[in-house]
Amino acid sequence: MIDNDTRVGRMDRTAEGGRDALLLAARVLLGAIFVQSGFGKLMALGGFIAGLESQGVPMAAVAGTVGAVVECFGGLAVVLGAWTRLAALLVAGFTVAATLIAHRYWDAAPEAMKMQQIQFMKNLAIIGGYLALVASGAGRFSVDGFRGPRR
């Protein structure tokens, strides 16, 4: 009979053996939505900035431009595993700001409150994923991994 400690040990060894592939999958899954969304914002930057202005964001033109660039190119850097820790930190920061601007469920109309709360919580989970990448790095299957360890 296999006890729980043996199962956990086996799972730990399996996960560690697949660490680089799991980090690749995590980077692609976390980054892809930001590449797509950020690219869309860059292609319609005026509309994105107008939306920020309508929400009362100060310096909306600067915030919108910086946000769209960070979202698109930060997401791309995460997918590629290039400057991963910095890119993940920047995209996490962007997500914090976007969450506080767009998903303030406590201020939402009653009929929108639940959906905004779900979006808020989803973004918290995404931020957690990016913080895990900050802690772990990109793994071997990445631009960072190909460049080798830094001393």
C-alpha positions as CSV (number, residue, x, y, z in Angstrom):
1,M,0.0,0.0,0.0
2,I,1.3,3.5,-0.9
3,D,0.9,6.0,1.8
4,N,0.3,9.7,1.4
5,D,3.9,10.7,2.0
6,T,5.0,8.4,-0.9
7,R,2.3,9.9,-3.2
8,V,3.3,13.4,-2.3
9,G,7.0,12.6,-2.8
10,R,6.3,11.1,-6.2
11,M,4.2,14.1,-7.2
12,D,6.9,16.5,-6.1
13,R,9.5,14.6,-8.1
14,T,7.3,14.5,-11.2
15,A,6.5,18.2,-11.0
16,E,10.2,19.0,-10.5
17,G,11.1,16.9,-13.4
18,G,8.6,18.8,-15.6
19,R,9.4,22.2,-14.0
20,D,10.6,23.8,-17.2
21,A,7.7,22.6,-19.3
22,L,5.3,23.6,-16.6
23,L,6.8,27.1,-16.5
24,L,6.6,27.4,-20.3
25,A,2.9,26.4,-20.2
26,A,2.3,28.9,-17.3
27,R,4.1,31.7,-19.2
28,V,2.1,31.1,-22.4
29,L,-1.2,30.8,-20.6
30,L,-0.6,33.9,-18.5
31,G,0.9,36.1,-21.2
32,A,-1.2,35.3,-24.3
33,I,-4.3,37.2,-23.1
34,F,-2.1,40.3,-22.3
35,V,-0.5,40.2,-25.8
36,Q,-3.9,40.0,-27.5
37,S,-5.5,42.6,-25.3
38,G,-2.6,45.0,-25.3
39,F,-2.2,44.8,-29.1
40,G,-5.9,45.6,-29.4
41,K,-5.4,48.6,-27.2
42,L,-2.4,49.8,-29.2
43,M,-4.4,49.5,-32.4
44,A,-7.2,51.6,-31.0
45,L,-5.3,53.7,-28.5
46,G,-7.6,56.7,-28.9
47,G,-10.6,54.7,-27.8
48,F,-8.7,53.1,-24.9
49,I,-7.6,56.6,-23.7
50,A,-11.1,57.9,-24.1
51,G,-12.4,55.1,-21.9
52,L,-9.8,55.9,-19.2
53,E,-10.8,59.6,-19.4
54,S,-14.5,58.6,-18.9
55,Q,-13.5,56.7,-15.8
56,G,-11.7,59.8,-14.4
57,V,-8.1,58.4,-14.7
58,P,-5.7,61.3,-14.4
59,M,-3.2,61.8,-17.2
60,A,-5.2,59.3,-19.2
61,A,-3.2,59.8,-22.4
62,V,0.1,58.9,-20.6
63,A,-1.5,56.1,-18.5
64,G,-3.2,54.6,-21.5
65,T,-0.1,54.6,-23.7
66,V,2.1,53.2,-21.0
67,G,-0.5,50.7,-20.0
68,A,-1.1,49.4,-23.5
69,V,2.7,49.1,-24.1
70,V,3.3,47.3,-20.8
71,E,0.3,45.0,-21.4
72,C,1.3,44.0,-25.0
73,F,5.1,43.9,-24.8
74,G,5.2,42.8,-21.2
75,G,2.9,39.9,-22.1
76,L,5.1,39.1,-25.1
77,A,8.2,39.1,-22.9
78,V,6.5,36.7,-20.5
79,V,5.5,34.4,-23.3
80,L,9.0,34.3,-24.7
81,G,10.6,34.2,-21.3
82,A,12.7,37.3,-21.9
83,W,13.5,39.5,-18.9
84,T,10.8,37.4,-17.2
85,R,11.0,38.6,-13.7
86,L,10.9,42.3,-14.7
87,A,8.1,41.7,-17.3
88,A,6.0,39.7,-14.8
89,L,6.4,42.4,-12.2
90,L,5.4,45.1,-14.7
91,V,2.4,43.1,-16.0
92,A,1.3,42.3,-12.4
93,G,1.5,46.1,-11.6
94,F,-0.5,46.9,-14.7
95,T,-3.1,44.3,-13.6
96,V,-3.4,45.8,-10.2
97,A,-4.0,49.3,-11.7
98,A,-6.5,47.9,-14.3
99,T,-8.3,46.0,-11.6
100,L,-8.7,49.1,-9.4
101,I,-9.8,51.2,-12.3
102,A,-12.2,48.8,-14.1
103,H,-13.4,46.3,-11.6
104,R,-14.4,48.3,-8.5
105,Y,-17.3,45.9,-7.7
106,W,-18.0,47.8,-4.4
107,D,-19.0,50.8,-6.5
108,A,-20.9,48.9,-9.2
109,A,-24.6,49.0,-9.7
110,P,-26.3,46.1,-8.0
111,E,-26.9,44.2,-11.3
112,A,-23.2,44.5,-12.2
113,M,-21.7,43.9,-8.8
114,K,-21.4,40.1,-9.0
115,M,-19.8,40.1,-12.4
116,Q,-17.4,42.9,-11.4
117,Q,-16.5,40.9,-8.2
118,I,-15.7,37.8,-10.4
119,Q,-13.5,39.9,-12.7
120,F,-11.8,41.5,-9.6
121,M,-11.1,38.0,-8.1
122,K,-9.9,36.6,-11.5
123,N,-7.4,39.4,-11.8
124,L,-6.2,38.7,-8.2
125,A,-5.5,35.1,-9.4
126,I,-3.7,36.4,-12.5
127,I,-1.6,38.7,-10.3
128,G,-0.7,35.7,-8.1
129,G,0.4,33.8,-11.2
130,Y,2.7,36.7,-12.2
131,L,4.1,36.9,-8.7
132,A,4.9,33.2,-8.9
133,L,6.8,33.9,-12.2
134,V,8.7,36.7,-10.4
135,A,9.7,34.1,-7.7
136,S,10.5,31.2,-10.1
137,G,11.9,32.9,-13.2
138,A,11.1,31.6,-16.7
139,G,12.7,28.2,-16.7
140,R,15.0,26.6,-19.2
141,F,12.7,26.8,-22.2
142,S,12.9,30.5,-22.5
143,V,15.0,33.4,-23.8
144,D,16.3,33.8,-20.2
145,G,17.1,30.1,-20.0
146,F,19.0,30.1,-23.3
147,R,21.1,33.1,-22.2
148,G,22.1,31.0,-19.2
149,P,22.3,31.8,-15.5
150,R,23.4,35.2,-14.4
151,R,26.2,35.4,-11.9
